[in-house]
Each structure stands twice: as structure tokens, then as C-alpha cells.
Amino acid sequence: MNPSILGGALLPHAPQFFTQPDTEPKETIASVRKVAAAIGRGLKALKPDLWIVIANDHAQQFFHNCAPPFTIHVGGEAHGEFAGHKFRYTVASEVGFALVRELYRSGFDPAFTSSAEIDYALGIPMTHLGIEDPILPVYVNAYLPPQPTMERCYLFGQALARGVRALGLQVVVVASGGMSHFPGTGRYSSPDLAFDNALLEPLRQGRLKTLLGYDEKILDDTGNIELRCWSVAAGALGERKPDVVQMDPSWHHNYASLGWYTPAEEARLAPHYPHIAPELAALTGALHTLANSAEARQSYYADPAAYAQRLKLSDEQTRMLVNFDAKTFVDLGVHPLVSFLARLHFERERGKKA
């Protein structure tokens, strides 16, 4: 989890949000706009230094001329227009150049541009969020094979986060795209809602790394090639639960909206199998010996108190070993496997539960 990444969003960018044809239910458009506005308010409250916005190119700029897997905008301004809506944003040029340098040092070789436009993949979600602050656009090749793998996209997102941290910035990341849709193909009216809902479940729990399990064929089969942008954002965000998960399906496109704006807290891991604490090393060693030495067990069976007294344990640990209550050992913090294995031998050799 990266404290430099304050929060983020995954939002749809279907052109119908702006063209509003009669085939697009007005209530669906309103629902998407409403949830994006709420996420935008949550993200603005974090007061980020910068918005990193990630989207695919729709065969508009990076296509038959050059199709880099990742491109960072380094111009001072970016603009564009779609369906009567004009986009114009200040681009954090110096940050863009600095991040390119940081990424080069991290083993990534992104392209950079001073003139790429803001198409609807970026313009629609930024409009819905109400972004007015400086942005840093990142373009991902999702539509022209060979595209970067989900693993590579995730690693790129992690490298972006490391670069941001190195620059001393606090940012939010917004990824545009998805979910299932097949623009320009015979499957346009057949989005895979069952797949999308199943994919969202682990994300709802904060398990963003599950995106790495989807290969090129699965993404193509389910109409989810744009999830490469999500994977970049996931790499930057790390494992954290979203504040908002909403699905608004349509006949041609499943609109998923996710937002993270509650400050992330580092989760404390309390594993079933802990490390060996120094103060428990002697007791752990005693249990390990009982689990692995028949001779030691026979000595213990003959006189548990005398056996325990020889081991230089604390008075409390001596009493515990004499009584041999496996649950007490685990509650104290002893690795449960050693007492479990010793208990198995006790039960087999003495015919009673320990």
C-alpha cells in the first residue's frame, strides 16, 4: 500500500454518456453520473497534488503510426473535443518528465508526448468527476495487438507509484475503461454480465491483484481488453477495499464504477502461523523436541514435571508444558504446528487427547 497514492477511481467512458441516443436509458446515464460525482467529491476532499488519469486510446492517436504500450503526456496543456463537449486541462509537464525518468530507472521505457489529445476515454470520466486541477494523462494500448499483459500493466502501475513517492507527491489515480463491451463487432449487443459481476467480487473485498489472473484470451473473449487500464491503477493503489462499487449494465456495455477515497490504513497481519518470538524460543524448542523425539516423549510421560524443570523455562511456561494444553500454547503465540504434531504423538502413544 502506497501512502503517496491517496485514492482513486475506476470509471466507464462510453460515448453514449455524451451522445445520449434514444437507445441509451436516461436513468442509466444519470446513475453513472451520480456515482462518479460522489466519487469525485470524495477524491477532491483528499486534496491531491495531482490527478493521474489512465485510459486507452481508441485508434485515434497511437494506432498505425506508432503503438507504444504506455505513453505519458508531458505537454503543458491537453485538449480535445467530443460530441459538442470541449476538454482543456493543465498537464503537469515537469512531473511527467520526472516520472518518465523515474520509470526509465525502474526498467520501463514509456513513450512521451507533448501533443496527444484528450479523447472521450479521458474526457468523459474527468467531466463526471468534476476534475479542474492539473492532470497527468497516461495512455495504454488496449486495442491494437500485441497489447501489454495484465501483469506488465500492474507492474507499470507499481512503478508509477514508486516514482510519485520519490518525487514527494500525493496523488489520486483514475482509470477509465470497461467493463465488458465489443464496439464495432457482431457481439456489441452481448456484454458478459456474469463474468463482470464475478470479477468485481474480489475487487469489492480489496483484492485488486486478482486482475493479474486474466490473460489476453480471457480479456478478448469477455470484451474486457480495456481492463489493462484498471490493472495499471491497481498496481498503483495496492490492496485496499473500495468505498464504492456500482454496476449499471446496459444492452451493449456493463458500466462499473469504483472509488477509493477513505484514507488507507495498513492492515495488521495476524497469521495463523507466526514467527518464533525470542521469549518463546525455548518453549518452542521443547515442543519441537517432543514432536520429533520418541525418547524425549517417553521421558516426559514418565515425569512431566521433572522433564520440564530441566529446560530452563519460565515458571509459567513450565506449568504450561507440564499441563500440555495445546490451546494455551497457541494463545500465548507459540507456532501451532509444533504443539499439534506433539499432540498427535501423545494421542497415538498414550491413547488420550492432550
C-alpha positions as CSV (number, residue, x, y, z in Angstrom):
1,M,0.0,0.0,0.0
2,N,1.5,3.3,-1.1
3,P,0.7,6.4,1.1
4,S,1.6,8.6,-1.8
5,I,-1.5,7.3,-3.6
6,L,-4.3,8.9,-1.7
7,G,-7.1,7.2,-3.6
8,G,-8.5,6.5,-7.0
9,A,-11.4,5.5,-9.2
10,L,-12.2,3.1,-12.0
11,L,-14.9,4.6,-14.2
12,P,-16.6,3.9,-17.6
13,H,-16.3,6.2,-20.6
14,A,-18.9,5.0,-23.1
15,P,-19.5,7.7,-25.8
16,Q,-23.3,7.3,-25.2
17,F,-22.9,9.3,-22.0
18,F,-22.4,12.4,-24.2
19,T,-24.2,11.4,-27.4
20,Q,-27.2,10.2,-25.5
21,P,-29.0,8.3,-28.2
22,D,-32.6,7.1,-27.7
23,T,-31.3,3.6,-27.2
24,E,-29.5,4.6,-24.0
25,P,-31.8,4.8,-21.0
26,K,-31.6,8.2,-19.4
27,E,-31.8,6.7,-15.9
28,T,-28.6,4.6,-16.6
29,I,-26.7,7.7,-17.7
30,A,-27.9,9.6,-14.6
31,S,-26.9,6.7,-12.3
32,V,-23.3,6.7,-13.7
33,R,-23.0,10.4,-13.5
34,K,-24.3,10.5,-9.9
35,V,-21.9,7.9,-8.6
36,A,-19.0,9.5,-10.4
37,A,-19.8,12.9,-8.9
38,A,-19.9,11.3,-5.4
39,I,-16.5,9.7,-6.0
40,G,-15.2,13.0,-7.3
41,R,-16.2,14.8,-4.2
42,G,-14.5,12.1,-2.1
43,L,-11.3,12.4,-4.1
44,K,-11.3,16.2,-4.1
45,A,-11.5,16.1,-0.3
46,L,-8.2,14.4,-0.2
47,K,-6.6,17.5,-1.8
48,P,-4.2,15.7,-4.1
49,D,-1.2,17.4,-5.6
50,L,-2.1,15.8,-8.9
51,W,-4.6,13.5,-10.7
52,I,-3.0,10.7,-12.8
53,V,-5.6,9.7,-15.4
54,I,-5.2,6.5,-17.3
55,A,-7.1,5.5,-20.4
56,N,-6.8,3.5,-23.6
57,D,-6.5,5.1,-27.0
58,H,-9.5,4.4,-29.4
59,A,-7.4,4.0,-32.5
60,Q,-7.2,7.8,-32.6
61,Q,-3.6,8.8,-31.9
62,F,-1.5,5.7,-31.2
63,F,-2.5,3.3,-33.9
64,H,-1.0,2.8,-37.4
65,N,1.8,5.3,-36.8
66,C,3.1,4.1,-33.5
67,A,1.5,2.0,-30.8
68,P,3.6,2.1,-27.6
69,P,2.3,0.1,-24.6
70,F,2.4,3.1,-22.3
71,T,2.6,6.8,-23.1
72,I,2.9,9.8,-20.7
73,H,1.7,13.3,-21.6
74,V,4.4,15.9,-20.9
75,G,2.9,18.9,-22.6
76,G,1.8,21.9,-20.6
77,E,-1.8,21.5,-21.8
78,A,-4.0,18.9,-23.3
79,H,-7.3,19.5,-25.1
80,G,-9.8,17.7,-27.2
81,E,-13.5,17.6,-28.2
82,F,-16.2,15.0,-28.4
83,A,-19.9,15.3,-29.1
84,G,-20.0,19.0,-28.6
85,H,-18.0,18.8,-25.4
86,K,-14.6,20.6,-25.3
87,F,-11.9,19.4,-23.0
88,R,-9.0,21.5,-21.8
89,Y,-6.7,20.7,-18.9
90,T,-3.4,21.8,-17.5
91,V,-0.9,19.0,-17.7
92,A,1.8,18.7,-15.0
93,S,4.6,18.8,-17.6
94,E,7.6,18.8,-15.2
95,V,6.1,15.9,-13.2
96,G,5.5,14.0,-16.4
97,F,9.2,14.3,-17.5
98,A,10.4,13.4,-14.0
99,L,8.2,10.3,-13.9
100,V,9.5,9.2,-17.3
101,R,13.0,9.4,-15.9
102,E,12.0,7.5,-12.8
103,L,10.3,4.8,-14.9
104,Y,13.4,4.5,-17.1
105,R,15.4,3.8,-13.9
106,S,12.7,1.2,-12.9
107,G,13.1,-0.8,-16.1
108,F,10.2,0.7,-18.0
109,D,10.5,2.6,-21.3
110,P,7.3,4.6,-21.7
111,A,6.8,6.8,-24.7
112,F,6.0,10.5,-24.0
113,T,4.0,13.1,-26.0
114,S,3.6,16.8,-25.9
115,S,0.6,16.9,-28.3
116,A,-1.7,13.9,-27.6
117,E,-5.4,15.0,-27.3
118,I,-7.9,14.3,-24.7
119,D,-10.5,12.0,-26.3
120,Y,-13.7,10.7,-24.7
121,A,-11.9,7.9,-22.8
122,L,-10.3,10.6,-20.6
123,G,-12.7,13.5,-21.1
124,I,-15.9,11.7,-20.0
125,P,-14.8,10.3,-16.7
126,M,-12.9,13.6,-15.9
127,T,-16.0,15.6,-16.6
128,H,-18.1,13.2,-14.5
129,L,-15.6,13.6,-11.6
130,G,-15.5,17.3,-11.9
131,I,-11.7,17.5,-12.2
132,E,-10.3,21.0,-12.5
133,D,-6.8,20.5,-11.1
134,P,-3.7,19.7,-13.1
135,I,-3.6,16.2,-14.5
136,L,-1.1,13.8,-15.9
137,P,-2.6,11.6,-18.7
138,V,-1.3,8.1,-19.2
139,Y,-2.3,6.3,-22.4
140,V,-2.4,2.4,-22.5
141,N,-2.5,0.4,-25.7
142,A,-5.6,-1.8,-25.2
143,Y,-7.0,-2.2,-28.8
144,L,-4.1,-2.9,-31.1
145,P,-2.3,-6.3,-30.7
146,P,0.1,-7.0,-29.3
147,Q,-1.1,-5.3,-26.1
148,P,0.8,-5.3,-22.8
149,T,-0.1,-8.1,-20.4
150,M,-2.1,-7.5,-17.3
151,E,1.0,-8.4,-15.3
152,R,3.0,-5.8,-17.1
153,C,0.3,-3.2,-16.6
154,Y,0.2,-3.9,-12.9
155,L,4.0,-3.6,-12.6
156,F,3.8,-0.3,-14.5
157,G,1.3,1.0,-12.0
158,Q,3.6,0.0,-9.1
159,A,6.5,1.8,-10.8
160,L,4.3,4.9,-11.3
161,A,3.6,4.8,-7.5
162,R,7.2,4.5,-6.7
163,G,8.0,7.4,-8.9
164,V,5.3,9.5,-7.3
165,R,6.7,8.7,-3.9
166,A,10.3,9.5,-5.0
167,L,9.0,12.9,-6.2
168,G,7.3,13.6,-2.8
169,L,3.8,13.9,-4.3
170,Q,0.5,12.8,-3.1
171,V,-1.9,11.9,-6.0
172,V,-5.1,10.1,-6.9
173,V,-5.3,7.7,-9.9
174,V,-8.2,7.5,-12.2
175,A,-8.5,4.6,-14.7
176,S,-11.0,4.7,-17.5
177,G,-12.5,1.7,-19.3
178,G,-14.7,-1.3,-19.1
179,M,-16.4,-3.3,-18.4
180,S,-17.5,-5.9,-21.0
181,H,-18.3,-4.5,-24.4
182,F,-17.5,-5.2,-28.1
183,P,-17.5,-2.0,-30.0
184,G,-17.6,-2.4,-33.8
185,T,-18.1,-6.1,-33.7
186,G,-21.1,-8.5,-34.1
187,R,-21.1,-9.1,-30.4
188,Y,-21.8,-5.5,-29.5
189,S,-25.2,-6.4,-28.0
190,S,-23.8,-9.2,-25.9
191,P,-21.8,-8.0,-22.9
192,D,-20.8,-10.6,-20.4
193,L,-22.5,-9.5,-17.2
194,A,-22.0,-12.8,-15.4
195,F,-18.2,-12.6,-15.9
196,D,-18.1,-8.9,-14.9
197,N,-20.0,-9.5,-11.7
198,A,-17.8,-12.4,-10.8
199,L,-14.7,-10.2,-11.5
200,L,-16.0,-7.4,-9.3
201,E,-16.4,-9.6,-6.2
202,P,-12.8,-9.9,-5.2
203,L,-12.2,-6.2,-6.1
204,R,-15.1,-5.3,-3.7
205,Q,-13.0,-7.1,-1.0
206,G,-9.9,-5.1,-1.8
207,R,-8.2,-8.0,-3.7
208,L,-7.0,-6.0,-6.7
209,K,-4.3,-8.4,-7.6
210,T,-6.9,-10.8,-8.9
211,L,-6.8,-8.8,-12.1
212,L,-3.5,-10.4,-12.8
213,G,-5.3,-13.7,-13.4
214,Y,-6.9,-12.6,-16.7
215,D,-4.8,-13.4,-19.8
216,E,-5.2,-12.0,-23.3
217,K,-7.7,-14.6,-24.4
218,I,-10.0,-14.1,-21.5
219,L,-10.0,-10.4,-21.9
220,D,-10.8,-10.7,-25.5
221,D,-13.4,-13.4,-25.1
222,T,-15.3,-11.3,-22.5
223,G,-14.9,-7.9,-24.1
224,N,-12.7,-6.7,-21.3
225,I,-9.5,-5.6,-23.1
226,E,-9.8,-2.1,-21.5
227,L,-9.1,-3.7,-18.1
228,R,-5.5,-3.2,-18.8
229,C,-6.0,0.4,-17.6
230,W,-7.6,-0.9,-14.4
231,S,-4.5,-3.1,-13.9
232,V,-2.3,-0.1,-14.1
233,A,-4.4,1.7,-11.4
234,A,-4.5,-1.5,-9.3
235,G,-0.7,-1.6,-9.3
236,A,-0.6,2.0,-8.0
237,L,-3.4,1.6,-5.5
238,G,-2.3,-1.7,-3.9
239,E,-4.6,-4.0,-2.0
240,R,-7.4,-1.8,-0.5
241,K,-11.2,-2.0,-0.3
242,P,-13.1,0.5,-2.4
243,D,-15.6,2.8,-0.8
244,V,-18.0,2.5,-3.7
245,V,-18.7,-0.4,-6.1
246,Q,-21.6,0.1,-8.5
247,M,-22.7,-1.8,-11.6
248,D,-25.0,-0.3,-14.2
249,P,-25.5,-2.8,-17.0
250,S,-26.8,-1.8,-20.4
251,W,-27.7,-3.8,-23.5
252,H,-24.2,-3.1,-25.0
253,H,-21.9,-2.3,-22.2
254,N,-21.5,-3.0,-18.4
255,Y,-20.8,0.2,-16.6
256,A,-18.8,-0.4,-13.5
257,S,-17.8,2.4,-11.1
258,L,-15.4,2.0,-8.2
259,G,-14.0,4.6,-5.9
260,W,-11.4,4.7,-3.2
261,Y,-11.3,7.9,-1.0
262,T,-11.2,6.8,2.6
263,P,-7.6,7.1,3.8
264,A,-5.9,3.7,3.6
265,E,-4.8,2.1,6.8
266,E,-2.0,-0.5,6.9
267,A,-3.7,-3.8,7.7
268,R,-2.0,-5.7,10.5
269,L,-1.3,-9.3,9.6
270,A,-2.1,-11.8,12.4
271,P,-1.2,-15.1,10.7
272,H,-2.2,-18.5,11.9
273,Y,1.5,-19.5,11.8
274,P,3.5,-16.7,13.4
275,H,7.3,-16.2,13.6
276,I,9.1,-17.6,16.6
277,A,9.2,-14.8,19.2
278,P,12.5,-14.7,21.2
279,E,10.8,-15.1,24.5
280,L,9.1,-18.3,23.2
281,A,12.1,-19.8,21.6
282,A,12.9,-22.2,24.5
283,L,9.3,-23.4,24.8
284,T,9.0,-23.8,21.0
285,G,12.2,-25.8,21.1
286,A,10.8,-28.1,23.9
287,L,7.7,-28.7,21.9
288,H,9.7,-29.4,18.8
289,T,11.7,-32.0,20.6
290,L,8.6,-33.7,21.9
291,A,7.2,-33.7,18.4
292,N,10.3,-35.3,16.9
293,S,11.9,-37.5,19.6
294,A,10.3,-40.7,20.9
295,E,12.9,-40.8,23.6
296,A,12.0,-37.3,24.8
297,R,8.4,-38.2,24.8
298,Q,9.0,-41.3,27.0
299,S,10.9,-39.2,29.4
300,Y,8.1,-36.7,29.5
301,Y,5.5,-39.4,30.0
302,A,7.5,-40.8,33.0
303,D,7.6,-37.5,34.9
304,P,6.3,-34.3,33.1
305,A,7.3,-32.0,36.0
306,A,10.9,-33.3,36.1
307,Y,11.2,-33.2,32.4
308,A,10.0,-29.6,32.2
309,Q,12.2,-28.4,35.1
310,R,15.4,-29.4,33.1
311,L,14.5,-27.0,30.3
312,K,15.2,-23.6,31.9
313,L,11.7,-22.3,31.1
314,S,9.9,-19.6,33.0
315,D,7.7,-20.7,35.8
316,E,4.6,-20.0,33.7
317,Q,5.9,-21.9,30.6
318,T,7.0,-24.8,32.9
319,R,3.5,-25.1,34.2
320,M,2.1,-25.0,30.6
321,L,4.4,-27.7,29.4
322,V,3.5,-29.9,32.4
323,N,-0.2,-29.5,31.8
324,F,0.3,-29.6,28.0
325,D,-2.8,-27.6,26.8
326,A,-2.3,-27.1,23.1
327,K,-4.7,-24.2,23.0
328,T,-2.8,-22.4,25.8
329,F,0.4,-22.6,23.7
330,V,-1.3,-21.1,20.7
331,D,-2.9,-18.4,22.7
332,L,0.5,-17.5,24.0
333,G,1.8,-17.1,20.5
334,V,3.7,-20.4,20.0
335,H,3.7,-21.7,16.5
336,P,0.7,-24.0,16.4
337,L,2.2,-26.7,14.2
338,V,4.8,-27.8,16.8
339,S,2.2,-28.4,19.6
340,F,-0.1,-30.0,17.0
341,L,2.5,-32.6,16.0
342,A,3.5,-33.3,19.5
343,R,-0.2,-33.8,20.5
344,L,-0.7,-36.3,17.6
345,H,2.1,-38.5,19.0
346,F,0.7,-38.1,22.6
347,E,-2.7,-39.3,21.4
348,R,-1.3,-42.2,19.4
349,E,1.1,-43.4,22.1
350,R,-1.0,-42.7,25.2
351,G,-4.4,-43.2,23.8
352,K,-5.8,-39.9,25.1
353,K,-6.2,-36.4,24.0
354,A,-3.7,-33.8,25.1
